[in-house]
């Protein structure tokens, strides 16, 4: 399972990538330095960004800003999404003045959810579908076409959404993400052991009270909820990939009570661990 900070590997001269995920993939809370655009090709999926949960349906679009803490809830029904990631530096090639760079950056400062009926939804969807087509076909000059489409996306946002943009203090954002990264790395390393609030607050450099508020403001959930979600995600992986008893899975993923494990698992997944294993075996 990847850590909380996802270090994406993109080409220096063409910082862009596109891939596809389905609803069966476990995607825990994470963040990265890239802009991410989600286009739902098929099915439904629930996505969380910072403290907001979005219910995406077929053809919906979700734009996630750099540093946005995001995750996708695992679905039992099939879904497919295109994931487009790119860095702001991809806009540097054809911009001749600092004014243009400054104008584009705020367009991707906040999360944006677009669905059919929104004012410029069709414009955005057409550009995204063109990006997917160019990337899949990779005909001569496809990188130039991709850059052109990314400029079109920025231009559409600048034209239709200028009023809700706000300046971001990137020094404060970097500090905030650094603290969150420390917390998530600690959870990744120690989730199978007992973790108390005082302990994790110290990792982030806060008192217990201030840490609880900081974490909720930046992730939209309490730390205990996050820890349970992470542990259950690891339990899912273990149930699928290892031949362990339910009791063994419980203790391997940090639950010191099989009763608590069963209760939390059913609360988050809608079925017991045993039922979940049977369902997955049939897929």
Beta strands, then each sheet from edge to edge (+ up, - down):
strand 1: 16-22
strand 2: 27-30
strand 3: 35-42
strand 4: 45-49
strand 5: 52-56
strand 6: 61-64
strand 7: 70-72
strand 8: 80-86
strand 9: 112-114
sheet 1: 1+ 8- 3+ 6- 9+
sheet 2: 2+ 7- 4+ 5-
end
